[in-house]
Amino acid sequence: MVGNWRQPLLLALLGALAACGGNDAAPADGNEAATSNAAAAGKSPLALSAAELSRIGVTFAPVESVSELPVATVPATLAPPPNARVAVAAVIPGVVTRTMVVEGDSVRAGQPLAIVAAREMFTLAAGIDQASARVAVARANDRRLGQLAREGVIAGSRADEARAALREAEAELNEQRRIVRLVNGSPNRGSYTLTAPISGKITAATITTGSPVSEATSAYVIDAQGRYELTAQLPERLLGQVRPGMSVRVPAASGDDVRGEVTSVGSVIDPQTRSATLRARVPASAGVVSGRAVSATLYVPASDGAIAVPAAAVTDVDGKPSVFVRTPQGAAVRTVATGDRADGMIVIRSGLRAGEQIAVAGVSELKSIAGQN
């Protein structure tokens, strides 16, 4: 709706339009289509000078061809990929004596997370001592019987038995030590250390100092940083149109767009939502947070010469989608055929070509001057 201060100006402009109704001047080369279209629709170009257009807030922008077109904006959620999330388990029962990180901390691979006191570590320490003693005895026996076998005092089979016994004792000792290494244990102190298996961020911490843990306890959950997985429900109408490899865009906290790539499109339609599951790979960025709900815009490759314009540039004139195209006289109504609408843009199937100037602001003012409600 036009403000009261503009009424005298609009009346003067409408009078000028009536006086210019019989103007036969030929338009410039680049604007023949705009004038011809307006004449065919029974609409005369709006005779407005550059100063008048500026005064009523009209801004023009060139129509540009695009390499991809938005087809839909769908609700989605963000989460780390399944292979980028790791649980840190307390494999030996015990009691937490110290915690070194909290939820939200970033950690590096191998970094200590917590210390757990466990009685079983003393058992392991005793087992290692016993296994070490058996290895020492078996090694001495192997050397003695081996020497006797070489001198012909005893049969070689007895030396072979001694060698087998030594290998068995060494295997037992190595297994005890391997268990200690796996849990980063300190057998003599009766404790072991939980460490980060990967670099990332602590997204869950279920233990505190003094709390008991067991082999069923998932003490921490670590999400690898650098990539996320987007999950959305793709409407049935888009199945077959959206494919892996196509682009997806999600808004970020910084105001910049984050571009990802579709990795899979489900082939089974949910009977209730009439949609299939879509997954996409999204890089890490400010505002890309695990568990966050976002609006994801899907893009498909565009054919040569395809164009899309801001949704604010398209308005209804005589019940038809139209735009206001820049002409030498001012502006002219152009009827267009529109396609999909998404991400604030509308696909134009016909009626415009790249390079033409269309009004992207002040469209309602032009519509009022053209006598449209």
C-alpha positions in Angstrom: 0.0 0.0 0.0 1.4 3.4 -1.0 1.9 6.0 1.7 -0.1 9.3 1.8 3.0 11.3 0.9 3.2 9.5 -2.4 -0.4 10.1 -3.5 0.3 13.4 -5.4 3.3 11.8 -7.1 1.2 8.7 -8.2 -1.6 10.9 -9.5 0.9 12.8 -11.6 2.5 9.6 -12.8 -0.9 8.1 -13.8 -1.7 11.3 -15.7 1.6 11.0 -17.5 0.8 7.4 -18.3 -2.5 8.3 -19.9 -0.8 11.0 -22.0 1.8 8.5 -23.2 -0.7 5.9 -24.2 -0.2 6.6 -27.9 3.6 6.9 -27.8 5.0 5.1 -30.9 8.7 5.5 -30.1 10.7 2.3 -30.8 12.3 0.7 -27.7 16.0 0.0 -27.4 17.3 -3.3 -28.8 17.7 -5.0 -25.4 14.1 -4.2 -24.3 12.0 -5.2 -27.3 10.7 -8.3 -25.6 9.5 -6.3 -22.6 7.5 -3.9 -24.7 6.1 -6.5 -27.0 5.0 -8.6 -24.0 3.4 -5.7 -22.4 1.5 -4.7 -25.6 0.4 -8.3 -26.1 -1.0 -8.3 -22.6 -2.8 -5.0 -23.1 -0.4 -3.3 -20.6 1.4 -0.1 -21.6 5.0 0.3 -20.2 5.1 2.4 -17.0 6.7 5.7 -17.9 8.9 6.4 -14.9 12.2 8.2 -14.9 15.2 6.9 -13.0 14.7 9.5 -10.3 11.0 8.6 -9.9 11.9 4.9 -9.7 14.4 5.6 -7.0 12.0 7.8 -5.1 9.4 5.0 -4.8 12.1 2.5 -3.8 12.4 0.4 -6.9 15.6 -1.5 -7.4 16.5 -3.5 -10.5 18.9 -6.5 -10.7 20.0 -8.5 -13.7 18.6 -12.0 -14.3 21.4 -14.5 -14.1 21.6 -18.1 -15.4 22.3 -20.7 -12.7 24.1 -24.1 -12.7 21.8 -25.6 -10.1 18.3 -25.0 -9.0 16.7 -25.2 -5.5 13.9 -27.8 -5.6 12.8 -28.0 -2.0 13.5 -27.0 1.6 13.0 -29.8 4.1 13.4 -30.2 7.9 16.5 -32.1 8.9 18.7 -32.9 11.8 22.5 -33.0 12.2 24.5 -35.7 13.9 28.0 -37.2 13.5 28.2 -40.1 11.1 27.9 -43.5 12.8 31.6 -44.2 12.1 32.7 -41.0 13.7 31.3 -41.6 17.2 33.2 -43.7 19.7 32.2 -44.8 23.2 34.9 -45.1 25.9 34.1 -48.1 28.0 35.3 -48.9 31.5 36.4 -52.5 30.7 37.4 -53.4 34.2 35.0 -52.9 37.2 36.2 -50.3 39.7 35.6 -46.8 41.2 36.5 -43.5 39.5 39.1 -41.7 41.5 39.7 -38.8 39.2 38.1 -37.2 36.1 40.1 -34.9 33.8 37.5 -33.8 31.2 33.9 -32.7 31.1 31.2 -32.8 28.5 32.0 -30.3 25.7 35.8 -30.5 26.0 37.8 -31.2 22.9 40.3 -34.0 23.3 43.1 -35.5 21.2 43.8 -39.2 20.6 45.5 -40.8 23.6 44.6 -38.0 26.0 43.8 -39.3 29.6 40.1 -38.9 30.5 39.7 -40.5 33.9 41.5 -42.8 36.4 39.7 -45.9 37.8 40.8 -47.8 40.8 40.2 -51.6 40.3 41.0 -54.6 42.5 41.5 -56.7 39.4 44.6 -54.6 38.6 46.3 -56.1 41.7 45.3 -59.5 40.4 46.9 -58.7 37.1 50.0 -57.5 38.8 50.3 -60.8 40.7 49.6 -62.7 37.5 52.4 -60.9 35.7 54.9 -61.6 38.5 53.9 -65.3 38.5 54.1 -65.5 34.7 57.5 -63.8 34.8 58.8 -66.4 37.3 57.5 -69.3 35.1 59.2 -67.8 32.1 62.5 -67.5 34.0 62.3 -71.2 35.1 61.3 -72.4 31.6 64.1 -70.4 30.0 66.7 -71.9 32.3 65.3 -75.4 31.8 65.3 -74.8 28.0 69.0 -73.8 28.1 70.0 -76.8 30.3 68.1 -79.5 28.3 69.2 -77.9 25.0 72.8 -78.3 26.0 72.4 -81.9 27.2 70.6 -82.7 23.9 73.4 -81.3 21.9 75.9 -83.3 23.9 73.9 -86.5 23.3 73.2 -87.0 27.0 69.4 -86.9 26.5 67.0 -87.4 23.7 66.3 -84.3 21.5 62.5 -84.7 22.2 63.1 -83.7 25.8 64.8 -80.4 24.6 61.8 -79.8 22.3 59.4 -80.2 25.2 61.4 -77.7 27.2 61.3 -75.2 24.3 57.5 -75.7 24.0 57.1 -75.1 27.7 59.1 -71.9 27.4 57.0 -70.6 24.6 53.8 -71.3 26.5 55.1 -69.4 29.6 56.1 -66.5 27.4 52.7 -66.4 25.7 51.0 -66.3 29.1 53.2 -63.4 30.2 52.6 -61.5 27.0 48.9 -61.9 27.4 48.9 -60.5 30.9 51.0 -57.5 29.8 48.8 -57.0 26.7 45.7 -56.6 28.9 47.5 -54.0 31.1 48.6 -52.1 28.0 45.0 -52.1 26.5 43.6 -50.5 29.6 46.6 -48.2 30.2 46.9 -49.9 33.6 49.3 -49.3 36.5 49.1 -52.8 38.2 51.3 -51.9 41.1 49.0 -48.9 41.9 45.8 -50.9 41.4 44.4 -48.5 38.8 44.0 -47.9 35.1 43.4 -44.9 32.9 40.6 -44.2 30.4 42.0 -42.5 27.3 40.5 -41.0 24.2 40.7 -43.4 21.3 40.2 -40.6 18.7 40.5 -36.8 18.6 37.1 -35.0 18.9 34.7 -33.5 21.3 33.2 -35.1 24.5 29.5 -35.2 23.8 28.5 -37.3 26.7 30.1 -37.9 30.1 28.3 -40.4 32.4 30.8 -40.8 35.2 31.9 -38.6 38.1 34.6 -38.9 40.8 33.6 -41.6 43.2 31.1 -43.3 41.0 31.4 -47.1 40.4 31.9 -48.4 36.8 31.7 -51.8 35.2 32.4 -53.3 31.8 28.9 -52.2 30.8 29.6 -48.6 31.6 30.0 -46.2 28.7 32.0 -43.5 30.5 32.4 -41.1 27.6 31.1 -40.6 24.1 33.5 -38.8 21.7 32.4 -37.4 18.3 35.0 -36.9 15.7 35.1 -33.3 14.6 35.2 -32.2 10.9 32.1 -33.7 9.4 28.5 -34.3 10.2 25.6 -36.3 8.7 22.3 -34.6 7.8 19.2 -36.7 7.9 15.9 -35.5 6.3 12.7 -36.8 4.9 12.5 -36.4 1.2 8.9 -35.9 -0.2 7.6 -38.6 -2.5 7.4 -36.2 -5.4 11.1 -35.6 -5.4 12.1 -39.3 -5.5 14.0 -40.0 -8.7 14.8 -36.3 -9.0 17.2 -36.0 -6.1 20.2 -38.3 -6.3 23.5 -38.9 -4.4 26.1 -36.3 -5.3 23.7 -33.4 -5.5 24.1 -30.3 -3.3 22.4 -29.5 0.0 22.6 -26.2 1.9 22.1 -25.5 5.6 22.2 -22.2 7.4 25.1 -21.6 9.8 25.2 -19.4 12.9 27.7 -17.0 11.2 25.0 -16.3 8.5 27.0 -18.0 5.8 25.6 -21.1 4.0 27.2 -24.5 4.6 27.2 -26.7 1.5 27.0 -30.4 1.7 26.5 -33.4 -0.6 23.7 -35.9 -0.7 25.2 -39.4 0.1 22.1 -41.6 -0.1 18.4 -41.5 -0.9 16.1 -44.2 0.5 14.0 -46.4 -1.7 11.3 -47.1 0.8 8.4 -44.6 1.3 7.0 -44.2 4.8 3.2 -44.8 4.4 2.4 -42.1 6.9 4.6 -39.3 5.8 4.9 -40.3 2.2 8.6 -39.6 2.2 11.9 -41.4 2.1 15.0 -40.9 4.2 17.8 -38.7 2.7 21.3 -38.5 4.1 23.9 -36.0 3.3 27.5 -35.2 4.3 28.0 -31.7 5.8 31.4 -30.2 6.8 32.0 -28.8 10.2 31.3 -25.1 10.6 30.2 -22.6 13.2 26.6 -23.3 14.0 26.8 -26.9 12.8 25.9 -28.6 16.1 25.2 -32.3 16.7 21.4 -32.8 17.4 20.4 -29.4 15.9 17.3 -29.2 13.8 17.8 -27.2 10.6 16.1 -26.4 7.3 18.0 -28.0 4.4 17.6 -26.8 0.8 18.1 -29.4 -1.9 19.6 -28.4 -5.3 19.5 -30.2 -8.6 21.7 -29.5 -11.7 20.1 -27.0 -14.0 19.9 -27.2 -17.8 21.7 -24.7 -19.9 20.2 -21.3 -19.7 18.1 -22.0 -16.6 17.3 -19.0 -14.4 15.9 -18.4 -11.0 14.9 -15.1 -9.5 14.2 -13.8 -6.0 10.7 -14.7 -4.8 10.0 -11.1 -4.0 10.4 -10.2 -7.7 7.4 -12.3 -8.7 3.9 -11.0 -8.1 0.4 -11.7 -9.5 -0.9 -9.4 -12.2 -4.4 -10.3 -13.6 -4.1 -13.6 -11.8 -0.8 -14.6 -13.5 2.7 -14.7 -12.1 4.5 -11.6 -13.4 7.7 -9.6 -13.0 8.5 -5.9 -13.8 11.2 -5.7 -16.5 13.3 -2.5 -17.0 12.5 -0.6 -20.2 13.7 2.7 -21.7 10.4 4.3 -20.5 10.6 2.8 -17.0 9.2 -0.7 -16.4 6.8 -3.1 -18.0 4.8 -6.0 -16.7 6.1 -9.4 -18.0 4.1 -12.6 -17.5 6.3 -15.6 -16.7 5.9 -19.3 -16.2 7.3 -20.4 -12.8 8.6 -23.6 -11.5 9.8 -24.8 -8.1 10.1 -22.4 -5.2 12.7 -22.9 -2.5 15.3 -21.0 -0.5 13.7 -17.7 -1.3 14.1 -18.2 -5.1 11.6 -19.1 -7.8 12.6 -21.0 -11.0 11.5 -19.3 -14.2 10.6 -21.7 -16.9 9.8 -19.1 -19.6 9.2 -15.4 -20.1 12.7 -14.1 -19.1 16.2 -14.5 -20.3 19.5 -14.0 -18.7 20.8 -10.4 -18.7 17.4 -8.7 -18.5 16.8 -6.3 -15.6 13.9 -7.0 -13.3 12.6 -5.2 -10.2 13.6 -7.0 -7.0 12.4 -4.2 -4.6 9.5 -1.8 -4.8 7.4 -4.4 -6.7 4.3 -3.6 -4.7 4.7 0.1 -5.6 5.0 -0.7 -9.3 1.9 -2.9 -9.0 -0.1 -0.1 -7.5 1.0 2.3 -10.3 0.0 -0.3 -12.8 -3.5 -0.3 -11.3 -3.3 -3.8 -9.7 -4.4 -4.6 -6.2 
